[in-house]
Amino acid sequence: MRKIAIETLDGTIEMATDSCGKMQPIVTSDALINNIPGFKNIAYIHA
């Protein structure tokens, strides 16, 4: 199985609305990975 390292750098893909309704970089690398169906089945992922 391939190994993949994923790093996020506070960009647009990490943005979500906070409790005040403002956009903030709050989505983690793990959350992004978990939202890709089957991704963990094709590679060992380190975030």
Gaussian input, Z-matrix of N, CA and C with variables (Angstrom, degrees):
# hf/3-21g

backbone

0 1
 N
 C     1     B1
 C     2     B2     1     A1
 N     3     B3     2     A2     1     D1
 C     4     B4     3     A3     2     D2
 C     5     B5     4     A4     3     D3
 N     6     B6     5     A5     4     D4
 C     7     B7     6     A6     5     D5
 C     8     B8     7     A7     6     D6
 N     9     B9     8     A8     7     D7
 C    10    B10     9     A9     8     D8
 C    11    B11    10    A10     9     D9
 N    12    B12    11    A11    10    D10
 C    13    B13    12    A12    11    D11
 C    14    B14    13    A13    12    D12
 N    15    B15    14    A14    13    D13
 C    16    B16    15    A15    14    D14
 C    17    B17    16    A16    15    D15
 N    18    B18    17    A17    16    D16
 C    19    B19    18    A18    17    D17
 C    20    B20    19    A19    18    D18
 N    21    B21    20    A20    19    D19
 C    22    B22    21    A21    20    D20
 C    23    B23    22    A22    21    D21
 N    24    B24    23    A23    22    D22
 C    25    B25    24    A24    23    D23
 C    26    B26    25    A25    24    D24
 N    27    B27    26    A26    25    D25
 C    28    B28    27    A27    26    D26
 C    29    B29    28    A28    27    D27
 N    30    B30    29    A29    28    D28
 C    31    B31    30    A30    29    D29
 C    32    B32    31    A31    30    D30
 N    33    B33    32    A32    31    D31
 C    34    B34    33    A33    32    D32
 C    35    B35    34    A34    33    D33
 N    36    B36    35    A35    34    D34
 C    37    B37    36    A36    35    D35
 C    38    B38    37    A37    36    D36
 N    39    B39    38    A38    37    D37
 C    40    B40    39    A39    38    D38
 C    41    B41    40    A40    39    D39
 N    42    B42    41    A41    40    D40
 C    43    B43    42    A42    41    D41
 C    44    B44    43    A43    42    D42
 N    45    B45    44    A44    43    D43
 C    46    B46    45    A45    44    D44
 C    47    B47    46    A46    45    D45
 N    48    B48    47    A47    46    D46
 C    49    B49    48    A48    47    D47
 C    50    B50    49    A49    48    D48
 N    51    B51    50    A50    49    D49
 C    52    B52    51    A51    50    D50
 C    53    B53    52    A52    51    D51
 N    54    B54    53    A53    52    D52
 C    55    B55    54    A54    53    D53
 C    56    B56    55    A55    54    D54
 N    57    B57    56    A56    55    D55
 C    58    B58    57    A57    56    D56
 C    59    B59    58    A58    57    D57
 N    60    B60    59    A59    58    D58
 C    61    B61    60    A60    59    D59
 C    62    B62    61    A61    60    D60
 N    63    B63    62    A62    61    D61
 C    64    B64    63    A63    62    D62
 C    65    B65    64    A64    63    D63
 N    66    B66    65    A65    64    D64
 C    67    B67    66    A66    65    D65
 C    68    B68    67    A67    66    D66
 N    69    B69    68    A68    67    D67
 C    70    B70    69    A69    68    D68
 C    71    B71    70    A70    69    D69
 N    72    B72    71    A71    70    D70
 C    73    B73    72    A72    71    D71
 C    74    B74    73    A73    72    D72
 N    75    B75    74    A74    73    D73
 C    76    B76    75    A75    74    D74
 C    77    B77    76    A76    75    D75
 N    78    B78    77    A77    76    D76
 C    79    B79    78    A78    77    D77
 C    80    B80    79    A79    78    D78
 N    81    B81    80    A80    79    D79
 C    82    B82    81    A81    80    D80
 C    83    B83    82    A82    81    D81
 N    84    B84    83    A83    82    D82
 C    85    B85    84    A84    83    D83
 C    86    B86    85    A85    84    D84
 N    87    B87    86    A86    85    D85
 C    88    B88    87    A87    86    D86
 C    89    B89    88    A88    87    D87
 N    90    B90    89    A89    88    D88
 C    91    B91    90    A90    89    D89
 C    92    B92    91    A91    90    D90
 N    93    B93    92    A92    91    D91
 C    94    B94    93    A93    92    D92
 C    95    B95    94    A94    93    D93
 N    96    B96    95    A95    94    D94
 C    97    B97    96    A96    95    D95
 C    98    B98    97    A97    96    D96
 N    99    B99    98    A98    97    D97
 C   100   B100    99    A99    98    D98
 C   101   B101   100   A100    99    D99
 N   102   B102   101   A101   100   D100
 C   103   B103   102   A102   101   D101
 C   104   B104   103   A103   102   D102
 N   105   B105   104   A104   103   D103
 C   106   B106   105   A105   104   D104
 C   107   B107   106   A106   105   D105
 N   108   B108   107   A107   106   D106
 C   109   B109   108   A108   107   D107
 C   110   B110   109   A109   108   D108
 N   111   B111   110   A110   109   D109
 C   112   B112   111   A111   110   D110
 C   113   B113   112   A112   111   D111
 N   114   B114   113   A113   112   D112
 C   115   B115   114   A114   113   D113
 C   116   B116   115   A115   114   D114
 N   117   B117   116   A116   115   D115
 C   118   B118   117   A117   116   D116
 C   119   B119   118   A118   117   D117
 N   120   B120   119   A119   118   D118
 C   121   B121   120   A120   119   D119
 C   122   B122   121   A121   120   D120
 N   123   B123   122   A122   121   D121
 C   124   B124   123   A123   122   D122
 C   125   B125   124   A124   123   D123
 N   126   B126   125   A125   124   D124
 C   127   B127   126   A126   125   D125
 C   128   B128   127   A127   126   D126
 N   129   B129   128   A128   127   D127
 C   130   B130   129   A129   128   D128
 C   131   B131   130   A130   129   D129
 N   132   B132   131   A131   130   D130
 C   133   B133   132   A132   131   D131
 C   134   B134   133   A133   132   D132
 N   135   B135   134   A134   133   D133
 C   136   B136   135   A135   134   D134
 C   137   B137   136   A136   135   D135
 N   138   B138   137   A137   136   D136
 C   139   B139   138   A138   137   D137
 C   140   B140   139   A139   138   D138

   B1=1.4507
   B2=1.5314
   B3=1.3018
   B4=1.4675
   B5=1.5231
   B6=1.3232
   B7=1.4616
   B8=1.5193
   B9=1.3214
   B10=1.4584
   B11=1.5225
   B12=1.3321
   B13=1.4652
   B14=1.5208
   B15=1.3181
   B16=1.4620
   B17=1.5196
   B18=1.3151
   B19=1.4592
   B20=1.5166
   B21=1.3080
   B22=1.4585
   B23=1.5207
   B24=1.3258
   B25=1.4652
   B26=1.5273
   B27=1.3249
   B28=1.4686
   B29=1.5181
   B30=1.3100
   B31=1.4579
   B32=1.5143
   B33=1.3059
   B34=1.4630
   B35=1.5222
   B36=1.3193
   B37=1.4643
   B38=1.5319
   B39=1.3247
   B40=1.4661
   B41=1.5252
   B42=1.3075
   B43=1.4521
   B44=1.5278
   B45=1.3229
   B46=1.4585
   B47=1.5266
   B48=1.3087
   B49=1.4609
   B50=1.5242
   B51=1.3444
   B52=1.4634
   B53=1.5265
   B54=1.3317
   B55=1.4653
   B56=1.5265
   B57=1.3344
   B58=1.4716
   B59=1.5260
   B60=1.3305
   B61=1.4513
   B62=1.5165
   B63=1.3299
   B64=1.4656
   B65=1.5241
   B66=1.3211
   B67=1.4626
   B68=1.5265
   B69=1.3243
   B70=1.4586
   B71=1.5300
   B72=1.3379
   B73=1.4722
   B74=1.5277
   B75=1.3361
   B76=1.4670
   B77=1.5270
   B78=1.3233
   B79=1.4631
   B80=1.5302
   B81=1.3265
   B82=1.4639
   B83=1.5275
   B84=1.3146
   B85=1.4672
   B86=1.5191
   B87=1.3213
   B88=1.4688
   B89=1.5263
   B90=1.3334
   B91=1.4650
   B92=1.5254
   B93=1.3214
   B94=1.4650
   B95=1.5262
   B96=1.3232
   B97=1.4671
   B98=1.5249
   B99=1.3222
   B100=1.4621
   B101=1.5231
   B102=1.3286
   B103=1.4620
   B104=1.5203
   B105=1.3285
   B106=1.4652
   B107=1.5257
   B108=1.3326
   B109=1.4689
   B110=1.5307
   B111=1.3256
   B112=1.4590
   B113=1.5136
   B114=1.3170
   B115=1.4658
   B116=1.5233
   B117=1.3269
   B118=1.4656
   B119=1.5281
   B120=1.3152
   B121=1.4661
   B122=1.5238
   B123=1.3351
   B124=1.4656
   B125=1.5180
   B126=1.3539
   B127=1.4643
   B128=1.5199
   B129=1.3377
   B130=1.4561
   B131=1.5255
   B132=1.3258
   B133=1.4598
   B134=1.5157
   B135=1.3239
   B136=1.4634
   B137=1.5164
   B138=1.3306
   B139=1.4649
   B140=1.5108
   A1=108.42
   A2=116.73
   A3=121.76
   A4=111.19
   A5=115.81
   A6=122.23
   A7=108.44
   A8=116.33
   A9=122.14
   A10=108.47
   A11=116.62
   A12=122.08
   A13=107.75
   A14=116.45
   A15=121.28
   A16=108.49
   A17=115.14
   A18=121.40
   A19=108.29
   A20=116.46
   A21=120.40
   A22=108.83
   A23=115.83
   A24=120.96
   A25=112.51
   A26=117.62
   A27=122.40
   A28=112.98
   A29=117.34
   A30=121.59
   A31=111.76
   A32=115.54
   A33=122.71
   A34=112.37
   A35=118.18
   A36=121.16
   A37=112.13
   A38=118.03
   A39=121.88
   A40=113.23
   A41=118.09
   A42=120.82
   A43=112.40
   A44=114.49
   A45=122.65
   A46=106.91
   A47=116.02
   A48=120.79
   A49=109.89
   A50=116.11
   A51=119.91
   A52=109.63
   A53=117.47
   A54=121.93
   A55=113.30
   A56=117.87
   A57=122.29
   A58=112.19
   A59=117.12
   A60=121.26
   A61=114.59
   A62=117.39
   A63=121.56
   A64=109.85
   A65=115.68
   A66=120.83
   A67=109.77
   A68=115.72
   A69=122.50
   A70=108.85
   A71=118.51
   A72=120.59
   A73=110.44
   A74=116.96
   A75=120.40
   A76=114.39
   A77=118.55
   A78=121.22
   A79=108.38
   A80=117.34
   A81=121.55
   A82=111.83
   A83=115.58
   A84=121.04
   A85=110.62
   A86=116.99
   A87=120.98
   A88=111.31
   A89=117.04
   A90=120.24
   A91=110.90
   A92=116.99
   A93=120.36
   A94=110.78
   A95=116.74
   A96=121.75
   A97=111.12
   A98=116.78
   A99=120.77
   A100=112.84
   A101=118.27
   A102=121.90
   A103=113.56
   A104=117.76
   A105=121.87
   A106=107.16
   A107=117.91
   A108=120.77
   A109=112.36
   A110=115.98
   A111=121.73
   A112=115.71
   A113=118.79
   A114=121.54
   A115=111.95
   A116=116.96
   A117=120.52
   A118=112.53
   A119=117.46
   A120=121.27
   A121=112.89
   A122=117.83
   A123=120.32
   A124=113.60
   A125=117.16
   A126=119.26
   A127=110.31
   A128=115.64
   A129=121.79
   A130=105.25
   A131=117.34
   A132=121.15
   A133=110.51
   A134=115.46
   A135=122.26
   A136=107.45
   A137=115.77
   A138=119.79
   A139=110.35
   D1=137.73
   D2=179.62
   D3=-71.71
   D4=154.62
   D5=175.73
   D6=-108.13
   D7=134.24
   D8=179.84
   D9=-130.92
   D10=132.44
   D11=173.52
   D12=-107.03
   D13=132.03
   D14=-179.89
   D15=-123.35
   D16=131.77
   D17=178.96
   D18=-130.09
   D19=138.68
   D20=176.80
   D21=-111.59
   D22=149.72
   D23=-173.15
   D24=-127.53
   D25=42.85
   D26=177.83
   D27=55.60
   D28=46.90
   D29=178.91
   D30=-101.98
   D31=-171.62
   D32=-176.68
   D33=-57.10
   D34=-37.26
   D35=-176.57
   D36=-65.00
   D37=-21.23
   D38=-179.97
   D39=-90.46
   D40=-3.14
   D41=-172.53
   D42=-76.74
   D43=140.25
   D44=174.60
   D45=-151.94
   D46=162.29
   D47=-178.88
   D48=-80.85
   D49=130.46
   D50=177.29
   D51=-84.02
   D52=-174.96
   D53=-176.31
   D54=-66.12
   D55=-17.53
   D56=178.12
   D57=-95.40
   D58=0.13
   D59=179.63
   D60=86.94
   D61=7.71
   D62=179.17
   D63=-95.31
   D64=146.60
   D65=177.58
   D66=-75.79
   D67=129.04
   D68=-179.72
   D69=-137.33
   D70=151.03
   D71=175.78
   D72=-79.60
   D73=86.06
   D74=-173.00
   D75=-119.20
   D76=-8.52
   D77=-179.66
   D78=-80.27
   D79=127.66
   D80=-177.63
   D81=-85.72
   D82=164.07
   D83=175.82
   D84=-58.45
   D85=-42.21
   D86=179.66
   D87=-60.92
   D88=-41.33
   D89=178.94
   D90=-64.29
   D91=-40.22
   D92=178.06
   D93=-62.63
   D94=-45.10
   D95=-179.58
   D96=-63.25
   D97=-41.76
   D98=-178.16
   D99=-67.14
   D100=-17.11
   D101=179.68
   D102=-92.36
   D103=5.61
   D104=176.17
   D105=-105.51
   D106=103.42
   D107=-176.92
   D108=-57.43
   D109=129.25
   D110=175.18
   D111=78.96
   D112=-3.45
   D113=-176.16
   D114=-60.56
   D115=-40.36
   D116=-179.33
   D117=-70.59
   D118=-12.51
   D119=178.83
   D120=-83.40
   D121=-14.54
   D122=-176.36
   D123=-109.37
   D124=-9.30
   D125=-178.25
   D126=-159.78
   D127=154.91
   D128=170.23
   D129=-84.91
   D130=120.93
   D131=-172.29
   D132=-112.73
   D133=129.70
   D134=175.86
   D135=-116.47
   D136=121.33
   D137=-179.54
   D138=-120.58

